[in-house]
Amino acid sequence: MTISSTQAFSVLTVPAFRDNYLWLIHDGTHAAVVDPGDAKPILAALKANGLKLTAILLTHHHADHIGGVPELLQHYQVPVFGPRNETIDAVTLPVGEGKVIDVPGLALKLSVLDVPGHTMGHIAYVREAEGTEPSWLFCGDTLFAGGCGRLFEGTPAQMISSLGKLAALPDDTRVYCAHEYTLSNLRFARVVEPDNVALQERVKVETDKREHDVPTVPSTIGLEKATNPFLRYREPAIAEQLVKAGRLDRIDTPLATFTALRLWKNDF
């Protein structure tokens, strides 16, 4: 479990399952949890840190993101925020883009973005920068460190739009995604863009973290823009590599490039 702090708040990293990260945002007393796929590690983290749960925030309906909600509600009667365009039984406060949440129990505001692609109703939560502290992004399975989510329900065009919203956030925004997929994603990225020096350096840094059992998340938007092929699909070198690998017939539209890129990653 690791903690990153900003002003009066901290974000506690709670590992779950094989490679999930559950996030506890807290002020030392009260806490909100993002995507609690499993209740037990969250209950343990709350107890170990002397925290009281005051809210649950969900990004999408997949079981590894919502599975722990019923058990948590047995212990804490708290509001459950979730995507307005998905059916999740436990959600009491459906939200979507344009909504600003006052997180119960915390002096914390989070803006909501609609980011469909991985699922049709997927949302993300953004804490705006305060003073010298950067913004935070809780993006579920839309943007990963070095990658992006599979298109289980949405279209490549939707995912392009969603990733564009996230890439428009300030470069120092901390990216709290929901899985430790980074090294696998970067192996693919190096095949796609072998001459990217920033990517080569990132592979070294992230590999060292994992060798010491340190999470590679949070990342930053700036780092993703420099190294993540799913934010860099407009780079000519990536389209050229897709053609060279037989994944694209010819240099075409950015949409065709992104589509081919995501399909290649599915098989990688």
N, C-alpha and C positions, 0 to 999 in steps of 0.2 A: 504494500500500500504506500503510495507517495502523495505528497501534498504540494500544490503550487498556490501561492498566495497573491492577493491583490487587495490593497487597502484593508477594509475590515472583513473581507471575505476570503475564504479558501476553497479550493476544489480538491476533494479527496478522491483519489483513483482507487476504485474497488474492482479488482479482477474477478471474473466469473466465467464458468464453463471452461472451454479450452482457450479462447482468445478474445472474449468480450471484456469491455471496460464499462462499468457502471459509474456514474458521476454523482458525488454528493457535494452540493454547494452549501457552505455553512458559514456562520459567523461566530462559531465557538459555542453556541447554545442551540440554535435552531438550524434545521437543514432541509433542503429540497433535493430530491433524487431524480436524476434523468435516466430514463430507460431501464428500470429495474427488472431485468429478465429473470433474476433469481432473488428471492427475499432474504435468504439466510445470510449471505455475505453482507447485505445492507444492514440487517438487524445487528450483526456482529460489529460492524463498523460504527453504527450509532452508539452501541453500548460501550465500545472501547474508547470512544472519543467524547462520551458524555453528552450526546446530541439528542434532540427531540425532532422527529420528522414532522414537517408542517405542510409539505406539498409534494406531489408527484407530477413529473413532466414527461410526456411521451412524445416521440417523434413519428412513430408509425406502428403498424399493427402486428409485426412479426413477433413470434412467441419469445424469442430470445431478448426482446425489448420490453415485453409487457407481462411475462409469465409470473413474475413475483408480486404483481400488484394485489391480487386477492389476499395473499398472506400478510402483506404489509398493512392492508386495511383492517385486518383482524386486530392488529396492534395499535394502529393510529388511524383515527377517523379524520382523514384529510382530503382536501379537494384534489381531483385528478384532472390535469390539463392534457389535452390531446388534440389530434388533427380533426378539424370539423368535417373533412371529406372522407373519413374512414369510420367504419363501425367498430368501436371498441367498447364493450359493455361497461367497463369500469369508469370511463370518462364522464366526469360531471360538468366540466367546463370546456366545451369544444372551442378551439381557436384556429385562426388562420391569418394570412398576411394582412398587415395593417393593425393587428391587435398588439397592444402593449400590456403585458401582464405585470401586476404588482404581486410579487411572490409572497404568499402568506407567511408571516413569521419572520420575514427578512426585509430589510430596507433595500430591496433589489427590484429593478425593472428589467424585463426581458422583452425584446421585440420579436415578433413571429414572422417568419418568411415561409411562403409556400415553395417547396422544392420537389415537385413530382419527378418521377423517373424510376427510382428503385421501387417505390409503390406510388399509386396514383394520388394519394393524399398526404404524402410525406411532408413534414414541416421541420423547420430548424428554429432554434432560439438564439438570440443575439443579445449580449450585454454590451451596451455602448461604452466606449472608452471614457474614463473619468480621470481628469488631471493628466498625470504622466503614465497612468496605467492603461494597458491596451484593452481592446475589445475582446470579448469571448464569443466563440461560436460553438454551439452544441448541435452537431449536424447529423447525428444518427449514422445512417448508412448511405448518405448521398455523396459526400466527399470523404475519402480516406487519405491517410498519409501516404502519398505516392500513387494513389489510385482513386477509383470511384466505385459506387455500388453497381451490382448487376441490374439490368433492366427487367425485373420480374413482371412489372405491370405497365410501366410507361414506355415512351418512345425515345429514340436518340435525340430528337429535337427538343423534347421536354427536358431531358437531362442536360443538354447543352444550355438551355435557358436557366435551369436551376444552378448549374455550376457557375454560370456567368454572374448570377446574383451574389454568390459566395466570393467569387474572385474579385468582385467590386468592393468588398470590405477592405479596410485599411491593411497594409502589408503586415503590420505587427499583430494583427488579430490572432489570438490563440485558437487553434482548431482542435476541439475535443470531439473526435470521432469515436465510434463505438467498438472498434476491433483492432487488435494487434496483427495487422496484415502487412506491415510496412516493408519488411525485407522481401517478401514475396512480390509485392507491388514494384519494388525498386529493381528486382531482377528482370522483370518485364520491361520496365522503363529503360534499362540499359540496353536491351535488345532493340528497342524502338528508337532510341536516341543515343547511340554509342559515343558520340563526340561531345556530349554535354558535360563540361568540366564540373559545373556545380552539382550535377547528379553524381558524378564519380566521387566527389568529396562527401556527398551526403551518404552514399553507401558505406563509406568507411566509418563515419560518425555513428550511423544507426546500427551498424553491425557491432561496434564496440559497446553500445548501450545494451543490446540484447545479450551479448556475451557476459555482461555483468548483471543481467536480469533487471535492467532498468527499462521502463516503458519508453517507446518512441513517440508517444502522444502525451501532451499536446504538441502539434506542429504549429506552423504559422502560415498565414495566407501567402506571405512573400516567398517562403521556402517552397510552397506548393507551386506557385506560379513559375518558379525557376527550375523545378525538377519533375513535376507531375505531368505525364503525357496527356492526361485528360483535361488539363488546363492549357496545354501547349499544342493541341491538335492542329492549330493554324500554322505552326512552324513548317516551312517547306521541307526541312530535313525529315520530319516525321512522315509526311505524305510520301516522300521519296523512298523511305525505308519500307513503308507498306507496299509500295509497288514492287520494290526489289524482293520482298518476301513473298510475293504472289498473293497478297491479301487485298490488293486494290488493282484493278485493271489499268488505271491511268490516273494521273493527277486530276482530281475532280473538285467538287465543292467541299467546304469545311464539314458539312453535314455527312457527306459520303466518307470523308476521312475519319470522323469521329465514330461513325457506325462501324467501319471496318476495324478500327482500333479496339472498340469494345468487344466485337466478336472475336478478335484475335486473343484478347485477354481471357475470354471465356474458355478458350481451348488451351491456354498456355500452361 
